[in-house]
Amino acid sequence: FYRKDRRVVIADVLAAGLPALTILLMEFSRRMRREGAHALTMLYAGNSWVSRALRRLGFFRRDGGGNVLLYPGAAFLSGRNPDNDWHFTEADRDV
């Protein structure tokens, strides 16, 4: 994460599942509020369970205008849903 004035940007997150992600973000939010943050932001595109968890925790979707270009390969062509196989965050912007 990094700070921009009184806003905290969550650049990346890693959790084993929904319970761990929920606890991690709730505790992180509490700590950042104690340290004076007015807002948390996170750029995320990917798995729907993560998006739902973020909404339940008070995050909301904003149009950011970013684009992702990828070659999904055989997994996409075999009928798998790529939305549930990918996780893109702010930290992935340099790749």
Sine and cosine of phi, psi and omega as CSV:
sin_phi,cos_phi,sin_psi,cos_psi,sin_omega,cos_omega
0.00,0.00,0.31,-0.95,0.13,-0.99
-0.53,-0.85,0.27,-0.96,-0.06,-1.00
-0.94,-0.34,0.60,-0.80,0.15,-0.99
-0.78,-0.63,0.99,-0.16,-0.11,-0.99
0.84,0.54,-0.87,-0.49,-0.03,-1.00
-0.98,-0.19,0.29,0.96,0.03,-1.00
-0.94,-0.34,0.66,-0.75,0.04,-1.00
-0.94,-0.34,0.78,-0.62,0.03,-1.00
-0.97,-0.24,0.87,-0.49,0.07,-1.00
-0.99,0.10,0.96,-0.28,-0.10,-1.00
-0.98,0.21,-0.52,0.86,-0.01,-1.00
-0.32,-0.95,0.37,-0.93,0.03,-1.00
-0.50,-0.86,0.55,-0.83,0.04,-1.00
-0.67,-0.75,0.83,-0.56,0.02,-1.00
-0.57,-0.82,0.51,-0.86,-0.07,-1.00
-0.96,0.29,-0.31,0.95,-0.02,-1.00
0.03,-1.00,-0.11,-0.99,-0.07,-1.00
-0.86,0.51,-0.75,0.66,0.00,-1.00
-0.86,0.51,-0.69,0.72,-0.01,-1.00
-0.91,0.41,-0.66,0.75,0.02,-1.00
-0.89,0.45,-0.68,0.73,-0.01,-1.00
-0.88,0.47,-0.76,0.65,0.00,-1.00
-0.89,0.46,-0.72,0.70,-0.02,-1.00
-0.85,0.53,-0.76,0.65,-0.05,-1.00
-0.95,0.31,-0.57,0.82,0.05,-1.00
-0.91,0.42,-0.72,0.70,0.00,-1.00
-0.93,0.37,-0.63,0.78,0.04,-1.00
-0.89,0.45,-0.68,0.73,0.02,-1.00
-0.87,0.49,-0.72,0.70,0.02,-1.00
-0.85,0.52,-0.72,0.69,-0.02,-1.00
-0.90,0.44,-0.69,0.72,-0.01,-1.00
-0.90,0.43,-0.60,0.80,0.07,-1.00
-0.89,0.45,-0.69,0.72,0.03,-1.00
-0.87,0.49,-0.51,0.86,-0.01,-1.00
-1.00,0.01,0.13,0.99,0.14,-0.99
0.99,-0.15,0.13,0.99,0.01,-1.00
-0.94,0.33,0.65,-0.76,0.07,-1.00
-0.99,-0.13,-0.37,0.93,-0.04,-1.00
-0.44,-0.90,0.50,-0.87,0.15,-0.99
-0.89,-0.45,0.67,-0.75,0.09,-1.00
-0.77,-0.64,0.45,-0.89,0.03,-1.00
-0.48,-0.88,0.79,-0.61,0.11,-0.99
-1.00,0.04,0.86,-0.50,-0.01,-1.00
-0.58,-0.81,0.69,-0.72,0.16,-0.99
-0.63,-0.78,0.75,-0.66,0.03,-1.00
0.45,-0.90,-0.69,-0.72,-0.16,-0.99
-0.83,0.56,0.72,-0.70,-0.09,-1.00
-0.92,0.40,-0.51,0.86,0.00,-1.00
-0.93,0.38,-0.53,0.85,0.05,-1.00
-0.94,0.35,-0.70,0.71,0.03,-1.00
-0.86,0.50,-0.68,0.73,0.03,-1.00
-0.90,0.44,-0.66,0.75,0.02,-1.00
-0.89,0.46,-0.66,0.75,0.03,-1.00
-0.89,0.46,-0.68,0.74,0.03,-1.00
-0.89,0.45,-0.67,0.74,0.02,-1.00
-0.89,0.46,-0.49,0.87,-0.01,-1.00
-1.00,0.05,0.06,1.00,0.08,-1.00
0.97,-0.23,-0.03,1.00,0.09,-1.00
-0.97,0.24,0.45,-0.89,0.06,-1.00
-0.67,-0.75,0.39,-0.92,-0.07,-1.00
-0.99,0.15,0.71,-0.70,0.12,-0.99
-0.79,-0.61,0.60,-0.80,0.08,-1.00
-0.95,0.32,0.86,-0.50,-0.06,-1.00
-0.97,-0.24,-0.27,0.96,0.02,-1.00
0.98,0.21,0.12,0.99,0.01,-1.00
-0.99,0.13,0.39,-0.92,0.03,-1.00
-0.81,-0.59,0.49,-0.87,0.08,-1.00
-0.81,-0.58,0.77,-0.63,0.06,-1.00
-0.89,-0.46,0.81,-0.58,-0.01,-1.00
-0.55,-0.83,0.35,-0.94,0.13,-0.99
-0.93,-0.36,0.96,-0.28,-0.11,-0.99
-0.98,0.21,-0.28,0.96,0.05,-1.00
0.94,0.35,-0.44,-0.90,-0.13,-0.99
-0.91,0.42,-0.51,0.86,-0.01,-1.00
-0.85,0.52,-0.68,0.74,0.00,-1.00
-0.93,0.36,-0.69,0.72,-0.05,-1.00
-0.93,0.37,-0.39,0.92,-0.01,-1.00
-1.00,0.09,0.07,1.00,0.08,-1.00
0.99,-0.11,0.06,1.00,0.05,-1.00
-0.94,0.33,0.46,-0.89,0.02,-1.00
-1.00,0.05,0.95,-0.30,-0.06,-1.00
-0.92,0.39,-0.34,0.94,0.03,-1.00
-0.88,0.48,-0.47,0.88,-0.03,-1.00
-0.99,-0.10,0.06,1.00,-0.02,-1.00
-0.94,-0.34,-0.09,1.00,-0.14,-0.99
-0.85,-0.53,0.51,-0.86,0.12,-0.99
-0.67,-0.74,0.92,-0.39,0.06,-1.00
-0.89,-0.47,0.75,-0.66,0.04,-1.00
-0.76,-0.65,0.00,-1.00,0.06,-1.00
-0.79,0.61,-0.62,0.79,-0.04,-1.00
-0.91,0.41,-0.34,0.94,-0.01,-1.00
-1.00,0.06,-0.08,1.00,-0.05,-1.00
-0.91,0.42,-0.33,0.94,-0.04,-1.00
-1.00,-0.05,0.01,1.00,-0.07,-1.00
-1.00,0.05,0.00,0.00,0.00,0.00
